[in-house]
Amino acid sequence: MPDVAAATGSTDEDFLARLGARVRAMRARRGMSRRLLARDSGVSERYLAQLESGNGNISVARLRAVAAALDIALDRLVDDGVDRPPELDRLIDRLKSLDGAALAQAVALLDRHCGAAPAAGRAGRIALIGLRGAGKSTLGRALGAVFGVPFIELAAEIEVESGMSLPEIFDLSGQGAYRRYERRALDRVLAERPAAVLATGGSIVSEPATFDRLRGGCFTIWVRCTPEAHMARVMAQGDMRPMAGNPEAMEDLKRILVERESLYGRADLTVDTADRTVEETLAEILRVVRPLRKVAEAAR
């Protein structure tokens, strides 16, 4: 049997610790509770807790089920060094050596040269991203009224696309089906609406291809606020689901925000709605977006 530790430079314990951290991080990015992941994967909550703590020693079959429930390729969980083009290895090695700030700059540089079109060319469609309770719907309706364009909730379009409610999609088909309907609904909206304001689900950033599609077709705005404000606003609307049966709901929410922060940070603009009125936040957005729209109109 080959010496895996010698080949990879890490022990089984190191590998299992990284694997557990990776599962925990990907679950947070998707906003999935451990209970939901257990249901969708058929792996017990107890076993998932062991896996996430680095004590999993999980079988390949169970790991495949976890990856499928997270709607990601198995190799994204277990990648411990595989054959890649030399250029990709060089790029990965360089990126691994960067700290958080430098890595964000590298992503921004790649976005400018290989990603979305200039902001002015996308300002006809505005997409609001962020967690539930940040104020996306309120701001979206206000922006739509200012510019005289439709305000669209992507969640409603996903229900139209699937013929099911969102809870039914997750209950009957799981996370993977939701992601497919989400992408199809987004593609349809972008094809049909040259001008609109779009509010997206909080987890859209965790699906790279879909998020890139959104950023390529819209001027994106991260509507941001504190975890406490997120929770208070959702519960003030009469939705007690965030706390139902989950005493660690606030910690889960904070973990989701941490895991998604760099993804949300790729938006063209970030606005903070904590301790601010809708009018103040709207004015900040308009100061940026109005000039871009004028540039786009002049170029036509």
Secondary structure, DSSP 8 states (H G I E B T S, - for coil): ---HHHHHT--HHHHHHHHHHHHHHHHHHTT--HHHHHHHH---HHHHHHHHTT-----HHHHHHHHHHHTS-HHHHH-SS----HHHHHHHHHHHTS-HHHHHHHHHHHHHHHSS--HHHHTTEEEEES-TTSSHHHHHHHHHHHHT--EEEHHHHHHHHHTS-HHHHHHHTHHHHHHHHHHHHHHHHHHH-SSEEEE--GGGGGSHHHHHHHHHHSEEEEEE--HHHHHHHHHHTT--TTTTT-TTHHHHHHHHHHHHHHHHTTSSEEEE-TT--HHHHHHHHHHHHHHHHHHHHHH-
